[in-house]
C-alpha cells in the first residue's frame, strides 16, 4: 500500500488537478493566485512564490508542526508499515504508549457520551452560557465526568487498574481504594501534534459544593503527557498559523476555544504552567514571532515577564516574541463578548515588542524620583540584557535600552519663551551658547591634531562638536572611552561639561571663538558633510560612537582572557572563542561603516 503525497497534503489543503500535478494557493505565504504545486511522481511539493520545497515528511514537520519521528510513524502507519524500534526497551515503551493511548481514547469517548446524557445537563448549560456553538463543542471534544468516584473505572473495566493509574485517569492513595481523578467536571481532551488524546483538562462546575477543589485540573505528567512540552490546540492551530502568518498564545485552554468560537483558529495555550523553553521552541517552529496574549491584571503582567525572562537567553536572529495585554479585568473571551471580535483583532494588531515589554515592566517596578532610583532601573535593564546569549542581539538590546535610558534620565530642558525678532535688542539675549574655555579648546585641538589614535576618533570628536545635542545621549559610552584612552579623555570631559549647559530643545551649539582644526580630508565622514541630512548624520554619528567604544573594550577583554589561560585553560579558551566571535562581528560592522563612508566621500567629491 502506497500513500501519495497529494493524499497527505490534501487532508489540510484543497488541491486542484493541473495536468500531471496538483496546485493550490501556498499555505506558507499569502497569495491569491496558486503557485504551490504537488508532484506525486517525483514525490515533492514546490512553491514558485516563496520557494517552499519538501517531501511528505517535510510537509508533516513544517506545515503541521510534528516532530520528525512522529511524522515518520504516522506516514508509515498509513502505508501499512511499521517503524522498527531501536531496541527492545524502546519497543516495550512504545507498546505501553500505544496501550495508554487506548485508555485515553476510550476515556474521551465515554466523557463525550456522558455530556450528551442526562448527567451532562449542567455541563451543557454552562457551554450554552459561554456561547459555544455545537460545531465548536464537537470539534474540541467537550465531555463530562460525573461525581461518582468509581464511574470511569466501571466504564473502562476492560483496562487493568495499573494502566488507568499510569494514564492519569485514576488516583491511588496508600491504604485506600483508588478513585477517579476527574469528577463533576466539564472535560476537555488534550492532544499531541498527531491529534491523539494524551491527557485531559477539567473545569469544576459546582464550586460551592466543592469549595476546596481547583477551578481547573489537568492530568499529571505520564508516559504520554509532559505538560512543559505540550501546547494545547497546537495540532489545530499550526495549519491555521501557516495560512495567517501568526500564532497567538493565550493563558488557558478555554481562552483558546473562545477565540476559535469567534473565528480565530490559530490560538494555543500552555497547560497550567509558565511558558517553558520547550514550548517557545514549539512556537518558533510555526512562526518567527508568536503573539503572547495576557490578561490585563498584575498576574498577567507577571506572566508576561516570566515569558520574557525565559525567552531572552534563547533569542536568535528573526525569532522573538510579541506581547499584548487585555484591558484590565478582561480576558479574551470577556472582550469578545462585550465588544466583539473586532476589538480583540485591534489589540492583536498592535503588539508590543519584547524589548518594549521589558522596558515598561522595569520602569513601573518602583518610583524613579531620585538618581539612585534611576540607577537601579538601569541596572535591572542591563541585568536582563546579560542573559541574552546571541552576541549581536545582546549588543543591539544594550544599545537601544541605553539610548532610551539616556533620553529618559536626561530629558531636554524646557524651551525658552519665544521672542519675536522685532523685540530683540542688542545685549537683550541673556543666554548665549556656552563658550569653551581656552583650556578645553586646547584639549580638543590636541585630540584633533594627533592625540586621538585614529581617524575615527578624530571624526567622532568633530561630529560631537557639530552636533552637541548628541553628547549627553552618548555620555556613558564616551566616559568609558575617556577612561581607556588618556589622550582623548580630557577633550571628551570638556565636551560633556559644555553639553550640560546647552539648551537642547533649541538646538544650540558650542561656541568656539576660534574654530577647531578640521579632520584631514581623507578622514571625512558622512556626518561631517554639510549636505548630509541632520537626522541621518546623527544616526551615523551614533554608529561611529558605538564602534569607537566597543572595539577597545572587546580587545581588553580578549587580552584579559588570554592572560588567564595558564590559570584556567578550558574556561579561557571558551571565553577567547566567544570574544573573537564578537570581534569578527564588530569588524564586519566596521567594514560596512567604512564602505558607507567611502560612498559618502565619493558623493561629496562628485
C-alpha positions as CSV (number, residue, x, y, z in Angstrom):
1,X,0.0,0.0,0.0
2,X,1.4,3.4,-1.0
3,X,0.3,6.8,0.3
4,X,0.6,9.5,-2.3
5,X,2.0,13.0,-1.4
6,X,-1.2,14.6,-2.8
7,X,-3.3,12.5,-0.4
8,X,-1.2,13.6,2.6
9,X,-1.3,17.3,1.7
10,X,-4.9,17.1,0.5
11,X,-6.1,16.4,4.1
12,X,-5.4,20.0,5.2
13,X,-5.1,21.9,1.8
14,X,-7.5,21.9,-1.0
15,X,-5.7,20.8,-4.2
16,X,-6.8,21.2,-7.8
17,X,-5.7,18.9,-10.6
18,X,-3.3,20.6,-13.0
19,X,-2.2,18.2,-15.7
20,X,0.0,15.6,-14.1
21,X,0.4,17.7,-10.9
22,X,-1.9,19.3,-8.3
23,X,-1.9,23.0,-7.5
24,X,-3.2,25.3,-4.7
25,X,-2.6,28.6,-3.0
26,X,0.6,28.2,-1.0
27,X,0.0,27.6,2.8
28,X,3.4,29.1,3.7
29,X,2.7,32.6,2.4
30,X,-0.3,34.7,1.5
31,X,-1.2,34.7,-2.2
32,X,-4.3,34.9,-4.4
33,X,-3.0,33.0,-7.4
34,X,-1.9,29.4,-6.9
35,X,1.9,28.9,-7.2
36,X,2.1,25.8,-4.9
37,X,2.4,22.5,-6.9
38,X,2.4,18.9,-5.7
39,X,4.1,16.2,-7.9
40,X,3.3,12.6,-6.9
41,X,5.6,11.1,-9.5
42,X,8.7,13.0,-8.1
43,X,7.4,12.9,-4.5
44,X,7.8,16.6,-3.7
45,X,5.9,19.9,-3.4
46,X,7.3,23.2,-4.5
47,X,6.1,26.8,-4.3
48,X,7.3,29.1,-7.1
49,X,6.4,32.1,-4.9
50,X,8.3,31.6,-1.6
51,X,10.5,28.6,-2.7
52,X,9.0,26.2,0.0
53,X,10.0,22.7,-1.0
54,X,9.9,19.3,0.5
55,X,8.6,15.8,0.7
56,X,5.8,14.1,2.8
57,X,7.9,14.2,6.0
58,X,8.9,17.8,5.5
59,X,5.2,18.7,5.0
60,X,4.3,17.0,8.3
61,X,7.1,18.7,10.2
62,X,6.8,22.2,8.6
63,X,3.1,22.6,7.9
64,X,1.7,20.5,10.7
65,X,4.4,21.2,13.3
66,X,5.1,17.5,14.1
67,X,8.4,16.1,15.4
68,X,10.3,14.2,12.8
69,X,9.8,10.7,14.3
70,X,6.1,11.3,14.8
71,X,5.8,12.3,11.1
72,X,7.7,9.1,10.1
73,X,5.5,6.9,12.2
74,X,2.2,8.4,11.0
75,X,3.2,8.1,7.4
76,X,4.4,4.5,7.9
77,X,1.2,3.6,9.7
78,X,-0.9,4.9,6.8
79,X,1.2,2.9,4.3
80,X,0.7,-0.3,6.4
81,X,4.4,-0.3,7.5
82,X,5.9,-0.5,11.0
83,X,8.9,1.6,12.0
84,X,11.4,-0.8,13.8
85,X,12.0,0.1,17.4
86,X,15.7,1.0,18.1
87,X,16.0,-1.5,20.9
88,X,13.8,-3.9,23.0
89,X,13.4,-1.4,25.8
90,X,12.2,1.3,23.3
91,X,9.9,-1.3,21.8
92,X,8.4,-2.1,25.1
93,X,7.9,1.6,25.9
94,X,6.3,2.2,22.5
95,X,3.9,-0.7,23.1
96,X,3.0,0.8,26.5
97,X,2.3,4.2,25.0
98,X,0.1,2.6,22.4
99,X,-1.8,0.9,25.2
100,X,-2.1,4.1,27.1
101,X,-3.4,5.8,24.0
102,X,-6.2,3.2,24.0
103,X,-7.0,4.2,27.6
104,X,-7.2,7.9,26.9
105,X,-9.1,7.4,23.6
106,X,-11.7,5.2,25.4
107,X,-12.0,7.7,28.2
108,X,-12.6,10.5,25.7
109,X,-15.4,8.6,24.1
110,X,-17.0,7.9,27.5
111,X,-16.7,11.6,28.6
112,X,-18.4,12.8,25.3
113,X,-21.2,10.3,25.8
114,X,-21.8,11.5,29.4
115,X,-22.1,15.1,28.2
116,X,-24.9,14.1,25.8
117,X,-26.7,12.1,28.5
118,X,-28.9,13.2,31.4
119,X,-25.9,13.6,33.8
120,X,-24.4,16.2,31.4
121,X,-27.3,18.7,31.6
122,X,-25.4,21.1,33.9
123,X,-22.3,21.0,31.7
124,X,-24.4,21.6,28.6
125,X,-26.0,24.6,30.3
126,X,-22.5,26.0,31.1
127,X,-21.4,25.6,27.5
128,X,-24.6,27.4,26.4
129,X,-23.9,30.3,28.7
130,X,-20.4,30.6,27.3
131,X,-21.9,30.9,23.8
132,X,-20.0,27.9,22.3
133,X,-21.6,26.6,19.2
134,X,-22.5,22.9,18.6
135,X,-19.7,22.8,16.0
136,X,-17.1,24.0,18.5
137,X,-18.4,21.6,21.1
138,X,-17.9,18.7,18.7
139,X,-14.6,19.9,17.3
140,X,-12.9,20.4,20.7
141,X,-14.4,17.2,22.1
142,X,-16.1,18.6,25.2
143,X,-17.2,15.9,27.7
144,X,-18.4,15.4,31.2
145,X,-17.1,13.5,34.2
146,X,-19.8,12.6,36.8
147,X,-19.4,13.0,40.5
148,X,-19.2,9.2,41.1
149,X,-15.7,8.3,42.3
150,X,-15.8,4.9,40.5
151,X,-17.8,5.7,37.4
152,X,-14.8,5.8,35.0
153,X,-13.4,2.5,36.3
154,X,-16.7,0.7,35.6
155,X,-16.9,2.3,32.2
156,X,-13.3,1.3,31.3
157,X,-13.4,-2.1,33.0
158,X,-11.5,-3.8,30.1
159,X,-8.4,-1.9,31.2
160,X,-6.4,-3.0,34.3
161,X,-6.3,-0.7,37.3
162,X,-2.5,0.0,37.0
163,X,-3.0,1.1,33.4
164,X,-5.7,3.5,34.4
165,X,-3.5,4.9,37.1
166,X,-0.5,5.2,34.7
167,X,-2.6,7.1,32.2
168,X,-3.5,9.6,34.9
169,X,-7.2,8.7,35.0
170,X,-7.2,7.3,38.5
171,X,-5.6,8.3,41.8
172,X,-4.1,5.8,44.2
173,X,-3.7,6.6,47.9
174,X,-1.9,4.1,50.2
175,X,-4.3,2.1,52.3
176,X,-7.4,3.3,50.3
177,X,-9.2,2.3,47.2
178,X,-8.1,4.2,44.1
179,X,-10.7,6.7,42.7
180,X,-11.3,8.7,39.5
181,X,-9.2,11.8,39.2
182,X,-11.9,13.8,37.3
183,X,-15.3,14.2,39.0
184,X,-18.1,16.7,38.5
185,X,-16.1,18.5,35.8
186,X,-16.5,19.7,32.2
187,X,-13.9,17.7,30.4
188,X,-11.5,18.7,27.5
189,X,-9.1,16.3,25.7
190,X,-5.5,17.4,25.3
191,X,-3.9,16.2,22.0
192,X,-0.4,15.7,20.8
193,X,0.8,17.0,17.4
194,X,-0.7,14.0,15.7
195,X,-4.1,14.7,17.1
196,X,-4.1,11.8,19.6
197,X,-5.7,12.2,23.0
198,X,-2.8,12.1,25.6
199,X,-4.3,13.9,28.6
200,X,-7.3,15.8,29.9
201,X,-8.3,19.1,31.5
202,X,-11.3,19.5,33.6
203,X,-13.2,22.6,34.8
204,X,-15.2,22.4,38.0
205,X,-19.0,23.1,37.5
206,X,-20.2,23.4,41.1
207,X,-17.6,25.3,43.1
208,X,-20.0,25.9,46.0
209,X,-20.3,22.1,46.6
210,X,-16.5,21.7,46.2
211,X,-15.0,24.9,47.7
212,X,-11.5,23.5,48.1
213,X,-11.3,21.9,44.6
214,X,-9.2,23.7,42.0
215,X,-11.2,25.5,39.3
216,X,-9.1,23.8,36.6
217,X,-7.5,20.4,36.9
218,X,-5.1,18.8,34.4
219,X,-3.8,15.3,34.0
220,X,-0.4,14.6,35.7
221,X,2.7,14.0,33.7
222,X,2.5,10.5,32.3
223,X,4.4,8.5,29.6
224,X,2.1,10.2,27.1
225,X,2.0,13.7,28.5
226,X,4.6,16.2,29.5
227,X,2.9,19.5,30.2
228,X,6.1,21.5,29.8
229,X,6.5,20.1,26.2
230,X,2.8,20.4,25.2
231,X,0.8,23.3,23.8
232,X,-3.0,22.9,23.9
233,X,-4.6,23.0,20.5
234,X,-1.3,23.1,18.5
235,X,-2.4,20.3,16.2
236,X,-5.3,22.5,15.0
237,X,-3.6,25.9,15.3
238,X,-0.4,25.0,13.3
239,X,-2.1,24.7,9.9
240,X,-4.1,27.9,10.6
241,X,-0.9,29.7,11.6
242,X,0.7,28.7,8.3
243,X,-2.2,30.4,6.5
244,X,-2.4,33.6,8.6
245,X,1.3,34.0,9.5
246,X,0.6,34.5,13.2
247,X,0.2,32.2,16.2
248,X,-1.5,33.5,19.4
249,X,-0.7,32.2,22.9
250,X,-3.4,32.7,25.5
251,X,-3.3,31.9,29.2
252,X,-5.8,28.9,29.2
253,X,-7.5,26.4,27.0
254,X,-10.9,28.0,27.5
255,X,-9.5,31.2,26.0
256,X,-8.1,29.3,23.0
257,X,-11.6,27.8,22.4
258,X,-13.3,31.2,22.8
259,X,-11.0,32.5,20.1
260,X,-11.8,29.6,17.8
261,X,-15.5,30.1,18.5
262,X,-15.0,33.7,17.3
263,X,-13.3,32.6,14.1
264,X,-9.7,32.9,15.2
265,X,-8.2,29.5,14.7
266,X,-4.5,30.0,15.4
267,X,-4.6,30.1,19.2
268,X,-2.7,27.8,21.6
269,X,-2.2,27.7,25.4
270,X,0.2,26.3,27.9
271,X,-1.2,23.9,30.4
272,X,-1.2,25.4,33.9
273,X,2.5,26.4,33.9
274,X,4.5,29.4,32.8
275,X,5.7,29.2,29.2
276,X,8.7,26.9,29.0
277,X,11.8,26.9,26.8
278,X,10.4,23.8,25.0
279,X,7.1,25.4,24.3
280,X,8.8,28.5,23.0
281,X,10.7,26.3,20.5
282,X,7.4,24.7,19.5
283,X,6.0,28.1,18.8
284,X,9.1,29.1,16.7
285,X,8.6,26.0,14.6
286,X,5.4,27.6,13.4
287,X,6.1,31.3,13.2
288,X,9.1,33.5,13.9
289,X,7.3,35.9,16.2
290,X,4.3,34.4,18.1
291,X,2.0,36.8,19.9
292,X,1.6,36.3,23.7
293,X,-1.8,37.5,24.9
294,X,-2.0,38.1,28.7
295,X,-4.8,39.3,31.0
296,X,-4.5,43.0,31.9
297,X,-4.2,42.4,35.7
298,X,-1.0,42.2,37.7
299,X,-0.9,38.4,37.4
300,X,-1.0,38.8,33.6
301,X,1.9,41.3,33.7
302,X,3.9,38.9,35.9
303,X,3.2,36.1,33.5
304,X,4.4,38.2,30.6
305,X,7.7,38.9,32.4
306,X,8.2,35.3,33.1
307,X,7.8,34.5,29.4
308,X,10.2,37.4,28.6
309,X,12.8,36.1,31.1
310,X,12.6,32.6,29.6
311,X,12.9,33.9,26.0
312,X,15.8,36.3,26.4
313,X,18.6,33.6,26.5
314,X,17.0,31.9,23.5
315,X,16.7,34.9,21.2
316,X,18.2,34.4,17.8
317,X,18.0,36.4,14.5
318,X,14.5,36.9,13.3
319,X,13.0,35.0,16.3
320,X,11.4,36.8,19.2
321,X,8.0,37.3,20.9
322,X,5.3,39.9,20.6
323,X,3.1,40.7,23.6
324,X,-0.4,42.2,24.0
325,X,-2.3,42.8,27.2
326,X,-6.0,42.8,27.6
327,X,-7.8,45.7,29.2
328,X,-7.9,45.5,33.0
329,X,-10.3,42.9,34.2
330,X,-11.0,41.3,30.9
331,X,-9.7,38.1,29.3
332,X,-10.0,37.4,25.6
333,X,-13.4,35.7,26.0
334,X,-14.8,38.7,28.0
335,X,-13.5,41.2,25.5
336,X,-15.1,39.3,22.6
337,X,-18.5,39.0,24.4
338,X,-18.5,42.7,25.5
339,X,-17.0,44.4,22.4
340,X,-16.9,41.9,19.6
341,X,-14.1,40.1,17.8
342,X,-13.0,43.3,16.1
343,X,-11.9,44.8,19.4
344,X,-9.7,41.8,20.0
345,X,-8.3,42.0,16.5
346,X,-7.4,45.6,17.0
347,X,-5.4,44.7,20.1
348,X,-3.7,41.8,18.4
349,X,-2.8,44.1,15.6
350,X,-0.8,46.4,17.9
351,X,1.5,44.1,19.9
352,X,4.5,45.4,21.9
353,X,7.9,44.0,21.2
354,X,9.8,42.0,23.8
355,X,12.2,45.0,24.3
356,X,9.3,47.4,24.9
357,X,7.7,45.0,27.4
358,X,11.0,44.7,29.3
359,X,11.4,48.5,29.4
360,X,7.8,49.2,30.5
361,X,7.8,46.5,33.2
362,X,11.1,47.5,34.8
363,X,10.2,51.2,34.6
364,X,7.0,50.5,36.6
365,X,8.6,48.4,39.3
366,X,9.3,51.4,41.6
367,X,9.2,55.2,41.6
368,X,12.0,56.8,39.7
369,X,12.3,60.1,41.6
370,X,16.0,60.1,42.6
371,X,19.3,59.4,40.8
372,X,19.6,56.2,42.9
373,X,16.1,55.1,41.7
374,X,17.1,55.7,38.1
375,X,20.5,53.9,38.5
376,X,18.6,50.9,39.9
377,X,16.3,51.0,36.9
378,X,19.3,51.0,34.5
379,X,21.0,48.1,36.4
380,X,17.9,46.0,36.2
381,X,17.7,46.5,32.4
382,X,21.3,45.6,31.9
383,X,20.9,42.5,34.1
384,X,18.3,41.3,31.7
385,X,20.5,42.1,28.7
386,X,23.3,40.0,30.0
387,X,21.1,36.9,29.8
388,X,20.9,37.2,26.0
389,X,23.2,34.6,24.6
390,X,23.4,35.8,21.0
391,X,26.2,38.4,20.9
392,X,24.7,40.7,18.1
393,X,21.2,40.7,19.7
394,X,22.7,41.3,23.1
395,X,24.7,44.3,21.8
396,X,21.7,45.7,20.0
397,X,19.4,45.4,23.0
398,X,22.1,47.1,25.2
399,X,22.5,50.0,22.8
400,X,18.7,50.5,22.4
401,X,18.0,50.4,26.1
402,X,20.9,52.7,27.0
403,X,19.8,55.2,24.4
404,X,16.2,55.1,25.8
405,X,17.6,55.4,29.3
406,X,19.7,58.4,28.3
407,X,16.7,60.2,26.9
408,X,14.6,59.3,29.9
409,X,17.3,60.3,32.5
410,X,18.4,63.5,30.7
411,X,15.2,64.9,29.1
412,X,15.5,68.1,27.1
413,X,15.3,71.3,29.1
414,X,12.1,73.4,28.9
415,X,12.1,75.6,25.9
416,X,12.7,79.3,26.5
417,X,9.9,81.7,25.8
418,X,9.8,82.7,22.2
419,X,10.6,86.4,21.4
420,X,9.7,88.0,18.1
421,X,12.8,89.2,16.1
422,X,11.5,92.8,16.4
423,X,11.8,92.6,20.1
424,X,15.5,91.6,20.0
425,X,17.8,94.3,21.0
426,X,21.5,94.5,21.4
427,X,22.5,92.9,24.7
428,X,19.0,91.7,25.4
429,X,19.7,88.0,24.8
430,X,20.8,86.8,28.2
431,X,21.5,83.1,27.4
432,X,24.2,82.8,24.8
433,X,25.5,79.5,23.6
434,X,28.2,78.2,26.0
435,X,31.8,79.0,25.1
436,X,34.6,76.5,25.7
437,X,37.3,77.7,28.0
438,X,40.8,78.2,26.4
439,X,42.0,75.0,28.3
440,X,39.1,73.0,27.0
441,X,39.6,74.3,23.4
442,X,43.3,73.4,23.6
443,X,42.4,69.8,24.8
444,X,40.1,69.4,21.8
445,X,42.8,70.8,19.4
446,X,45.4,68.4,20.7
447,X,43.0,65.5,20.3
448,X,42.2,66.6,16.7
449,X,45.8,67.1,15.6
450,X,47.3,63.8,16.8
451,X,46.3,63.0,20.3
452,X,43.5,60.7,19.0
453,X,44.8,57.4,17.9
454,X,42.9,57.1,14.7
455,X,40.7,58.9,12.1
456,X,37.5,57.6,13.6
457,X,38.2,59.1,17.0
458,X,39.0,62.5,15.4
459,X,35.9,62.3,13.3
460,X,33.7,61.5,16.3
461,X,35.1,64.4,18.3
462,X,34.4,66.8,15.4
463,X,31.0,65.3,15.0
464,X,30.1,65.9,18.6
465,X,31.2,69.5,18.3
466,X,29.0,69.8,15.3
467,X,26.0,68.0,16.9
468,X,26.4,68.8,20.7
469,X,22.9,67.7,21.4
470,X,24.2,64.1,20.9
471,X,26.9,64.4,23.6
472,X,24.7,63.5,26.6
473,X,23.0,60.8,24.6
474,X,26.3,59.0,24.5
475,X,27.7,60.2,27.8
476,X,28.2,56.7,29.3
477,X,30.0,55.4,26.2
478,X,32.2,58.5,26.0
479,X,33.1,58.2,29.7
480,X,34.2,54.6,29.1
481,X,36.3,55.7,26.2
482,X,37.8,58.6,28.3
483,X,38.9,56.1,31.0
484,X,40.6,53.8,28.5
485,X,42.2,56.5,26.3
486,X,44.1,59.2,28.2
487,X,44.9,61.1,25.0
488,X,41.3,62.0,24.3
489,X,39.9,61.7,27.9
490,X,40.3,65.4,28.8
491,X,38.8,66.5,25.5
492,X,35.7,64.3,26.0
493,X,35.3,65.5,29.5
494,X,35.3,69.1,28.3
495,X,32.6,68.3,25.7
496,X,30.4,66.7,28.4
497,X,30.8,69.7,30.7
498,X,29.8,72.1,27.9
499,X,26.9,70.0,26.8
500,X,25.4,70.1,30.3
501,X,24.7,73.9,29.8
502,X,23.2,73.5,26.3
503,X,19.6,74.3,25.5
504,X,19.0,71.1,23.6
505,X,15.4,71.9,22.7
506,X,16.7,75.0,20.8
507,X,19.5,73.0,19.0
508,X,22.1,75.5,20.4
509,X,25.7,74.9,19.6
510,X,29.0,75.2,21.4
511,X,30.8,78.5,20.7
512,X,34.5,78.0,20.0
513,X,35.6,81.6,19.4
514,X,38.4,80.2,17.3
515,X,37.5,77.2,15.2
516,X,38.9,73.7,15.7
517,X,41.2,72.3,13.0
518,X,39.1,70.2,10.6
519,X,39.8,66.5,10.3
520,X,42.1,65.7,7.3
521,X,40.1,65.3,4.1
522,X,40.8,61.5,4.0
523,X,39.1,61.1,7.3
524,X,35.9,62.9,6.2
525,X,32.8,61.0,7.4
526,X,29.2,61.4,6.2
527,X,28.1,63.0,9.4
528,X,30.6,65.8,8.9
529,X,29.5,66.7,5.3
530,X,27.4,69.8,5.1
531,X,25.0,68.3,2.7
532,X,24.1,65.3,4.9
533,X,20.5,65.2,6.3
534,X,20.8,66.1,10.0
535,X,18.8,63.1,11.1
536,X,20.9,60.7,9.0
537,X,24.0,62.5,10.3
538,X,23.1,62.0,13.9
539,X,22.4,58.3,13.3
540,X,25.8,57.8,11.5
541,X,27.5,59.6,14.4
542,X,25.8,57.2,16.9
543,X,27.1,54.2,14.9
544,X,30.6,55.7,14.9
545,X,30.5,56.3,18.7
546,X,29.3,52.7,19.2
547,X,32.1,51.3,17.0
548,X,34.7,53.5,18.7
549,X,33.8,52.3,22.2
550,X,33.1,48.6,21.6
551,X,36.4,47.6,19.9
552,X,38.8,48.6,22.6
553,X,36.5,47.1,25.2
554,X,36.5,43.8,23.4
555,X,40.2,43.9,22.8
556,X,40.8,44.5,26.5
557,X,38.5,41.6,27.4
558,X,40.3,39.3,24.9
559,X,43.6,40.3,26.4
560,X,42.4,39.5,29.9
561,X,41.1,36.1,28.8
562,X,44.4,35.3,27.2
563,X,46.2,36.3,30.4
564,X,44.1,33.8,32.4
565,X,45.0,30.9,30.1
566,X,47.5,29.3,32.5
567,X,45.1,29.5,35.5
568,X,42.0,28.3,33.7
569,X,42.8,26.8,30.2
570,X,39.4,25.4,29.5
571,X,37.4,28.4,30.6
572,X,39.9,30.8,29.0
573,X,39.7,29.1,25.6
574,X,35.9,29.1,25.6
575,X,35.9,32.8,26.5
576,X,38.5,33.7,23.9
577,X,36.4,32.0,21.2
578,X,33.3,33.9,22.3
579,X,35.2,37.2,22.3
580,X,36.8,36.5,18.9
581,X,33.4,35.8,17.5
582,X,32.2,39.2,18.8
583,X,35.3,40.9,17.4
584,X,34.6,39.3,14.0
585,X,31.1,40.7,14.1
586,X,32.4,44.1,15.1
587,X,34.9,44.1,12.3
588,X,32.1,43.4,9.8
589,X,30.3,46.4,11.2
590,X,33.5,48.5,10.8
591,X,33.8,47.3,7.2
592,X,30.2,48.2,6.4
593,X,30.7,51.6,8.0
594,X,33.8,52.1,6.0
595,X,32.0,51.2,2.8
596,X,29.3,53.7,3.7
597,X,31.9,56.3,4.4
598,X,33.6,55.7,1.1
599,X,30.3,56.0,-0.7
600,X,29.6,59.3,1.1
601,X,33.1,60.5,0.2
602,X,32.5,59.7,-3.4
603,X,29.2,61.6,-3.5
604,X,30.9,64.7,-1.9
605,X,33.8,64.5,-4.4
606,X,31.3,64.5,-7.3
